[in-house]
Each structure stands twice: as C-alpha cells, then as structure tokens.
Amino acid sequence: MTESFTESEARLLAPYVTRLDGDVFCLRNLPEEVIAVLFAYYSRSPDSLRRNLVRLIRQGDLDVGGAGPATPDGDGLAGARDKARAFHEKWVVGYGHGSVAEHAVAHVAVEDVSILASKALEDVRLASFTEKSTRYVVFDRDRWHRPAELRGTPEGALLEEHCDALMDGYREMMPVAREWLERRSPHDPAGRRSRAVHDGAIRAQACDVLRYLLPASTCTNVGVTINGRSLESAISKLLSHPLAEVRRLGESVKEESRHVIPTLVKYAEASPYRVETEAAMAKEVAGWLEAAGGGAGALPEDLGSDAGAGNRVRLVRWEADAEVRLVEAILYRFSDLPYGAARRAAEAMDAETRGRVLDEYLGRRGRHDPPLRELEHVTYTFDLVMDYGAFRDVQRHRIATQSNQDLGCDLGYATPVEVEEMGLGDAYRRHMERSHETWERIRREHPACAPYAVPLAFRKRVLFTWNLRSLAHFVALRSSRQGHVSYRRVAQQVFREVQRVHPHLARHLRVDLDDHDLARG
C-alpha cells in the first residue's frame, strides 16, 4: 500500500516513526501502552498505523506542540497515556483480549536479589534475561540475602555465620586458584593472546572452579525484557511464592512496572489457586509416600564427586516411532495430504527411504541455521540430576517443560578436580559438610528458607521435556568448548541418550564430545 502524507502530517509523524514511506518501519519515543494500542488498531481499523497516529495527534491525544517528541513522563504524552489506559481497561480487562498486552514491553532491572530468588523470577517462558555471571565477576563477601523469616532466630544466626564462612572461603581461595592456573598455563608473550586477555581467561577459570562455594543466598543482578501479558503472569507467580524475598520482589516489580505499563499489570495479584494447591499437594504427597514406605529412594553411592561426573541424565520417555513422526510431519508440510494420509505414507516407507527423507530435510543446515520447525513434533523427557551451578545455565532453556524439585543437600555435591590439584580439597570438603549440617538444622524449623544455605556445588533434580528442535539447540550450545565442564557433560549425556534410542536422528545433532576441562580459547 502506497501512502502519502502532507508536509504538516509528516512533521507530526517524524518524531515517532523511523520512516514515512515504505511498508516496514519502527516506532519510537512513545509509551509502551500507546504502542500496544496502535498495534491493536490493526485488528479494528481499516487505516494504517501512521494514519491512526496522525489522528491521535490531531485529536490532541499527543500534544507535541511543534517542539518534537515529548518525554515519556512529560505532559506532552499525558493524553495518549490516558487514552491507552482507557483502551486497555476496556479491551484487555473488560473483554479479555490479552494478546494486546503482548505489544507493550517492560525492561526491568532487578538488583541484589538472591540466586534463589532469581531462579523464581526466571521461571517464565516468554521473556529475556541477562544475569550477573559467576564466571566473569568475583562476588563480594557481604552481598548475600538475609531472609526476613529468620531474623532474630537461632537459624538466622546460624545462616549468618555459615554464609560468611562460605564467602570467606571463596575469597581466600581465589588468589590460590589464580596462581595455580597461571603456573599451569603461563602467558606466552609471543602468542596471540595479550596479557590482558590471558589474565581475563585465568580469572574466568578461577571463578568457574570456585563458584561451587557460593551459597544460593548470594546476591545477583538480573536484566529482564518482557511483554505485558507475560509480566502480569510472572508477577502473580512471584506474589504466590512461599519465600518472603520472592513475594517482595513481585511487589517491587509490579510497582516499578506501573510507571511504564500501568494498566497491564494493575490486576496482577497472588493466585490463591497456586498458593493453596502447592501447599495441599506438598502435604498430600508426603502422606502418600509415607504410607507407601518412602517411595522415592536415594541415589546410588557411585555418582562420583568431581564436577560433572555426578550429573545424571536419564531419558525416561520418548517416542519409539520418532522417525516416522518426523517423516509424517515433513510429508504433511510439503504436500497437500491430510494427516492420516501423511501418517500412512510415512509408515509404509522402508527404513532406507525414511532415512533419505530425513537426510534431505536435515542435511543442508548451515552453521548458523536453526533446525526447522517439524522437529518440534518429536519430544523427549529427561530426569536430570545436576549441581545447582549447572542448573543456573540449563534453566535458561525455557522452550521446554520443566518440573523443578527444591534445592537441598541429599543428592551430594560436586568437586572440581582442580580443587584437589590446587591443594584446596580438605578445606572445600569442610565447607560442604558444614553446609549439609546447616541446611539440615534450618530445615527443621524453616524448610522454605533452608535452600539459602546451600552452595552451588550441591545437586538437584529437574524433569525436562524438550522437543527435538529445542533439544538440538541445547546440545549444540551447552556442549561447546567455551561452556562450563558441568553443564557440558549434561549436554553430552543428553546427546548420547538420544543417540542410544534414535541413532539416525542423533547423526544430525551438533555436539562437541571432547573433554576441554576448564580451558577455553
């Protein structure tokens, strides 16, 4: 559609759009809720967005006064904000058109929250997160969260003493680790790496080794980009959490988000369904297991204690006919067959023919090409055991279904082999043993707060269901050389499990099976 604007219209539009001609352009200098309304007009107005924007300006909803764009908090956009809020009250709240809220985006900075709380925040599928790295940052001794529930209690004093000792150990071992790594991999002045780059690599490797000492109460920072619809859901989940820190985080996120998308988070509240059901199920399941004589059972003793070796990856559910399912999806996509006919055709193929179809479909992918969508019709469910440090990274793969168990100490802990070689093994083990004791003592009176005492070295369980497309991305990214040894081994074991049941499909997964330890290029 070719559209032209008068000179006066062009002057009005210029501050708010990146171009006045062409079919593709971006919006700028507008409040998020106004942007959401403008996009919503696409479904209800025959006019273009720019034409509707001119109309809003001329009706006085954007009072620019000829002086260029108004600031988001200034008077110039007050009318537009008010109209946007009225629109959202009617259509999003009144009529339930929640998709409108997906066009408004909030950028939320969250600082000095515990790692434990950050995992609750990041348990959102449709959002983008960037978190303070345990690889590139040496964490401060006193920056860990003191839970309100434990203030003035013996358990609070115990946690204070324990976390201070863990952070002291982390800081005291850091120069020892860096010196040992420097001796193992000295800088070569004639090499390609500058001294600054080499020192950065040594620091990163030392942080990777010693991150296992950091307690889950350690404070971190998280940057969040999220649309209004997902944010409302995330706030409700935070407000429904058993930990006071997480509930306060939900209140703060809601309060600050009201400055940018007020109507879209206005009705975010704690969910009685979530709160009551989680409490009821925890009680009921405990009763069922006790009546059944324990039920769960412990892990075997031969898990090992070095970093990554104690990770356990079990493929617990998969489709025996996965290749047929993928071929049927390919036939369906590239033909006009109904599903039943595509299925019968895939089943009628011999293994060699199906293999050729799969090779044609999967074999041309370039280095930076994502797998195609038909892989999403094939799924795998894994029972994963990994240290909490690895979980921080694995959890980010949210195009999956995750069922998380609480963090504790019963599954043991990982010990990087470098810790032993550095001569720090005895001190490290003392910290871990004390962590287990502290966790046990706090758990008796305050079970929800006990995970604050647990270092990243300790393991947890999580049930993951991936589709093959998402799994392919996970394996390629997390097995790569620059990854931490712990989650690299998780990714490698995930690949081997797929290879065990579906070798032809596994041939098309990209994986690095070499053992690079902590040495990164």
C-alpha positions, 0 to 999 in steps of 0.5 A: 500500500502506497501512502502519502502524507502532507508536509504538516502530517509528516512533521507530526509523524517524524518524531515517532516513526523511523520512516514515512514511506515504505511498508516496514518501519519502527516506532519510537519515543512513545509509551509502551501502552500507546504502542500496544494500542496502535498495534491493536488498531490493526485488528479494528481499523481499516487505516494504517498505523501512521494514519491512526497516529496522525489522528491521535495527534490531531485529536490532541491525544499527543500534544507535541506542540511543534517542539518534537517528541515529548518525554515519556513522563512529560505532559506532552504524552499525558493524553495518549497515556490516558487514552491507552489506559482507557483502551486497555481497561476496556479491551484487555480487562473488560473483554479479555483480549490479552494478546494486546498486552503482548505489544507493550514491553517492560525492561526491568532491572532487578538488583541484589536479589538472591540466586534463589530468588532469581531462579523464581523470577526466571521461571517464565517462558516468554521473556529475556534475561541477562544475569550477573555471571559467576564466571566473569565477576568475583562476588563480594563477601557481604552481598548475600540475602538475609531472609526476613523469616529468620531474623532474630532466630537461632537459624538466622544466626546460624545462616549468618555465620555459615554464609560468611564462612562460605564467602570467606572461603571463596575469597581466600581461595581465589588468589590460590586458584589464580596462581595455580592456573597461571603456573599451569598455563603461563602467558606466552608473550609471543602468542596471540593472546595479550596479557590482558586477555590471558589474565581475563581467561585465568580469572574466568577459570578461577571463578568457574572452579570456585563458584561451587562455594557460593551459597544460593543466598548470594546476591545477583543482578538480573536484566529482564525484557518482557511483554505485558501479558507475560509480566502480569503472569510472572508477577502473580507467580512471584506474589504466590511464592512461599519465600518472603524475598520472592513475594517482595520482589513481585511487589517491587516489580509490579510497582516499578512496572506501573510507571511504564505499563500501568494498566497491564499489570494493575490486576496482577495479584497472588493466585490463591489457586497456586498458593493453596494447591502447592501447599495441599499437594506438598502435604498430600504427597508426603502422606502418600509416600509415607504410607507407601514406605518412602517411595522415592529412594536415594541415589546410588553411592557411585555418582562420583564427586568431581564436577560433572561426573555426578550429573545424571541424565536419564531419558525416561520417555520418548517416542519409539516411532520418532522417525516416522513422526518426523517423516509424517510431519515433513510429508504433511508440510510439503504436500497437500495430504491430510494427516492420516494420509501423511501418517500412512505414507510415512509408515509404509516407507522402508527404513532406507527411504525414511532415512533419505527423507530425513537426510534431505530435510536435515542435511543442508543446515548451515552453521548458523541455521536453526533446525526447522520447525517439524522437529518440534513434533518429536519430544523427549523427557529427561530426569536430570540430576545436576549441581545447582551451578549447572542448573543456573545455565540449563534453566535458561532453556525455557522452550521446554517443560520443566518440573523443578524439585527444591534445592537441598543437600541429599543428592551430594555435591560436586568437586572440581578436580582442580580443587584437589590439584590446587591443594584446596580439597580438605578445606572445600570438603569442610565447607560442604559438610558444614553446609549439609549440617546447616541446611539440615538444622534450618530445615527443621524449623524453616524448610522454605528458607533452608535452600539459602544455605546451600552452595552451588556445588550441591545437586538437584533434580529437574524433569525436562521435556524438550522437543527435538528442535529445542533439544538440538539447540541445547546440545549444540550450545551447552556442549561447546568448548567455551561452556562450563565442564558441568553443564557440558557433560549434561549436554553430552549425556543428553546427546548420547541418550538420544543417540542410544534410542534414535541413532539416525536422528542423533547423526544430525545433532551438533555436539562437541564430545571432547573433554576441554576441562576448564580451558577455553580459547 
